[in-house]
Amino acid sequence: MSNAVRPSSKPRAAYLALPLAIGLGGSALAADLGAIMPRAVPTFAQVDPDTWIVTLTGNLQFTPRYPGSEDYTVIGYPAIDVRRAGEPRRFSAPDDGFSFSLYDNAVFRIGPTARFVPGRYYGDDRRHLFGFRDARFAVEPGLFIEFYPIPSIRTRVEVRQGVYGHHGTVGSVGADYILPVDRFQFSIGPRLNIGDASYARKYFGVTADEAAVNGRVAAYDPGSFFSAGVLGAVTYTQDATWAYTGYAGYSRILGSSGDSPLVRRPFGNPDQFLFGLKVDYSFATRSWF
């Protein structure tokens, strides 16, 4: 669940609404990328070094109640992007972690990121989760790197460390094919997510005590977490002020975590779906620093 918060390659201020280098010239590629990344819509007339474009985003997601759940819930959250006037907004997939760039050129981006993982609580499913300890929601700060092998394909890697809720190491790898068509922008690509044993035990493990109290499952110790899937999105940019994005994704929990009784019926489901809607509102403002 996520959108990117990015400053430009020059220093800029950027703030998350909720709540880290590599250089490559590639002048020909940069020129091509500059042609494909902007949306084909009117831009703010004023282009001034002291003018910034602020984009406020409202997100609404229909998502599993917790990792491996067969029940779904609706969540909403805001995000923000700040960039210089005249500079196109870089592509950001709906499932990117909250992030901003410390280094940014036409081919590479690198910077800090963070994700929030929904918790699993007894009140989510009193019948099936009886006897299980709550798995609190988690905060995962880390680092992202993006690379454009060609202008229409973005690849992104995130490595994160749990600091609250769990203390495992997790990562995600994704690629997106980006196709702008007039006022529309289409994107689609695969996703891989991995986690170590500490993460897997937190959300997919069953202790002997939990198994004894619940009485319907056996103790289980997953050695790792792995899931694979796909995400697609379409953005319609109405004008320089408003843009709308709809997206859908699917992932399947695999490996030892996929064999956990917590993601098998009737307790859960290894097939996880995601649907969402974003609304962007952009405005120009003079520099405040």
N, C-alpha and C positions, 0 to 999 in steps of 0.2 A: 504494500500500500504506500504508494508513494509517488511524489513528484520531486523534481530537482529544483534547488534554490541555487542559482549560480551568479557570481559576479563575472565580469569580463576578464580577459587576459591581463588587463591593467587593474590596479587595486580598486576595489569598490566595496561598498557596504552591502551586506546581505544578511537577512534575518530569517530564521525558521518560524513559521506561525505556530508550530507544535514543538510540545515539550513541553590520506588525509585526504628530478623530473626529466620528463623526457621531452626533447625537442626534435622536431623534424621540419625541414623547410618545406619540400613538396609544393612548390609554387603552382605547378599545373594542377595538382590535385586540389589545392586550396581554392583555386579559381573555380573549378568544377563544383566543389562542395558549396562555395558561396552561392552558386547559381541554383542549387537544389534545395538548400535548407530554408530560405525565406518562403513564407506562404505568399501566394500570389494575390495579395490584397493591398488596399491603400495603407500607407503608413502615416505616422504622425508627421505633419508638415515641418515642424521645427526640428532641425538637426543641429545641436549645439553641444559642445563638450561638457557644459554644465547642466544639460538636460538628461534626465533618466526616465526610462519607462518601467513602471511598476506594474506587475501582473499579479492580481489576487485570484486565487483559485479555490473554488468550493468543490469538494469531492464527496460522492455518495457511492457506497459499495454494498453489494449483496455478496456476502462471503461466509465461509464456514465459521461456526461459532468459536471453534478452537481447532488447532491442528489435528486432522484426522476425524473431525466431527462429521456426522451425517446431517446435522441440523445447521440451519443458516440464520444469519442475522443481518441487519442493515446498520452500517456505521457511516458516520460523516466526519470529515476533517478538512481543515483549510491548509493552504500552502501559499508561498510567495516567491516570485522571481523578480530580480532587479537587473537591468541592463542599460547600457547607454543608448540614447536616441540614435536611430539609424542603424543599429546593430540588430540583426535578426535573432530571434529567440531560438536557441539550440533545441534539437529534438530531445524529448524526454519521454520515456515509456511510462505508462500508468503504474507499473509495479516497481519502478526505481525506488531505492531508498531515499530518504530526505538527504540532500547533499548539496554541496557547492564546490566550485572549482578553485584550487590554488594555482593550477597551471592549465592553460587552455589555448590550443591553437586549432587549426582546421582539421587536424588528424588525431591529436591526442587530447584527453582531458584527464586530470587526476585531482583528487581531493578527498575530504572526509565525507562520510555518509553515516546514516543510522537508520535502523528499522525498529519497529515495535511489533511484538508477536502477541496475539491474543492469549489470554490465560484460560485455563480449564478449571472450572469451579463446580463444586458439588451441586449448586443450585442450577447449573446448566442442564443437568439430566439426573434428577434424584434417583430414578429407578435403576439406571445402569452404572452410575458413578458412586453408588453407595460403598463406603469403606475406603475410597481413594483419597489421598491427600490432594489438596488444591495445587495446581501448577500455576503460579502467579504469572501475570503478563510480564513480558521480558523486554528489556531495552538492550539493543545491540549496536554500539558504535563501531566504526571501522573505516576502511579505505576503499575507494572505487577507482578504477582505471577504465577509460573508454578509448577505443581505437576504431578508426574508419579505414578498412582496407581498400574500399572504393567509396565514392561519395554517397551511394544509395544504401550502404550497409554499415550499421553501427554494431560493434561488439562491446560488451560491458562485463567486467568482473568486479565483484564485491567480496571482500574478506572482512568478517565482523567478529567481535568478541562479546559474549553476553556479560553484562555487568550488573544486571538486576533481573530476577526471575529465573535465570539459569546462568551458568558460568562456562558454557561450552563454546567452541569455535565453530563458526558456520560460514558458508560461502555460497555465492550464486554466480552463474555464468549464463549470459543470454546474448542473442543476436537478433537484430531487427532489420528487415528489408523495408525501406522507406520510399513511398511513391507519392509525390505531390501531383495533384490533378486540379488545376484551377484553384478554387477555394477549398478543396478537400486535400487532406493528407492521410494516406493509408499506411499502416505498418503491421507487420506480422513477423513472428520469429519464435524459435525454440527457447526453452528455459530448463536449466539444471540447477538443483539446490542440493547441498550436501551439509552434513553436520557430524561432529564427532560423537563418541560414546556418551559423554556427559550430557550433550543436548538430547540425544536419542532417549536416554533413560528418563530425562525429565518429563517428556511428553508422551513417550510410547512404552516406557517400562512399567512392570508390575512387580512390586515387592512381595515377599512371602506374607507379610502381615496384611497387605491390601488384598491379596488373593484369599487369605483365610477369612477376612471379614466380609468380603463381597460374596464369596461362595460360588461364583459363576465363572471365574477365570483361574488359570494357573499362573504361578509366578513366571515372569518373562524378563529377560535382560537383553535388549537390542544392542548390538555392537556399534551401530552407526545409523545415520539418517541419509536417505537419498530419495529425491523425487525428480520427475521429468515431465515436461508439458509444453504448452504453447500459449502465446498471448497475441491477440489481434486488436487493433484500434483504428478508429476513423475519426478525424477531426474536421469540423467545418468551421472556417473562419469567416464570420459575417462581415467584419470590418476591422479597423485598427483597435477597436475597443472590445468587441465580444468574440469569443470562440467557444465551441462546444465539442466535447469528445465523448464518444461512447466506446466501450471496450468489453471484451470477454476473454476469459482464459480458462485453461484446464490443466491440471497436473495430477499425476498418480504417485502415491507414496510406494516406494519399491524397497527391495532388499529386506534386511532384518526388521526395520521399522514397519515395513509393509506387512510383515507377518505378525505384528503385535495384535493381541486380542482387542486392544483399544481402537483399532481401525478396521476391525472386522464386524460385520453385522452380528448381533443387534447393537453393539456398542458404538461403532463408527463406520467409516467408509473410506477406502484408500483413494477413491476418485473424488477429487476436489475441484469445484467450479468457482469461478469469479466473474461477476458482472458489475459494471460501474458506469458512472456518468460524471464528467467534469465540466465545469463552467468557468471560463477565464474572463476576467474583467481587467483591462489595461488602461492606464492613464499616464500622462506625462507630468513630470514634476521637476522643479529646479533642484540642484544639488543642495543637500542639507548639511554638508561637512566641508 
